[in-house]
Amino acid sequence: VVDRMSSFLSSTKDDFVKRDLVGKITSLAERFAPSNSWYIKTMNFLFEKAGDCVEEEVAHNLMRLVAEGASESEEQDNELRV
């Protein structure tokens, strides 16, 4: 679902649609991310395509995840940062 929404986000020029899609993709990514790396890649895509539509709190959460890590393994956390 997120992949389809993301591809539509890439092609739309309508600001209202962009804001709506960014909100929905963000919500889905935060709730149903299969892994931290998928979440980070998805959020990076949103910042690239519609960074001005992403909520400030989302950016803060992403930075915190990268800085603190979320797994028990330090190696996995370092991989996320690269």
N, C-alpha and C positions, 0 to 999 in steps of 0.2 A: 504494500500500500504506500509506504513512504517513498519507495523508488518511483512509482508512478506520479505521485504528487511532486517529487523533486524534478522529474523530467518536465512536467507541466510548468513548474516554477521557472525553469530555464528558458522556456519559450514565451512566457507571457510578458507583456509590456504594461499591463494594467496594475497600477499601484495598489488598488483595493484588493485585487486578487492576490497579489504578492503578500500583502500583510496577512490576509486570511490564511493562505497556504503556510506561511512561516509559523503562524500561531498553531495551526493544526499539526504540522510536522514536528514542531518543538514538543508539543504535548505528547504525541505518540512516541517520540524518541525518548523522552524522559520516563515514560511509563513502561514501555515495552522493548527497550534496547536489549538485544541478545548478548551484547558484550560492551565493555567500555570502549574498545577500539572502534566499534561500529558507531557508537554514540559520538565519539570525537570526530570521526570522519563525516558523519551526517551534519553535525553542528558546523564544522569547517566549511562544508558545502553551502550551508545557509548564509554564513558570513560572507562567502565569496559572491553569491548570487544576489543576496538581499540583506546585506549587513545592517542597513539603516532601518530595517523592519524588525530586527531581533531585539527583544526586550533586554534591558541592562542586567536584570537578575539572571537571565540565561547565560550571558557572557561571564558573569561572576561565578556561577555554578560550574561552568566549563573550566575556567581558570583554576578553581579550587580542586576539581577532579584531577587535573593534570599536575598541579603542585603537590597535592597530598597523596595521590594514588588511591586506589580503591581495592587493591588485591592484597593478599597476605604475603605475596612474593615480591621482594624488592626488584628482582629481575623483570618481572612483568610490568611493574610500575615504570621502570626505566625505558622499556620498550614503548610504552605509551607516550613518553616524553619525546621520543625521537621521531 
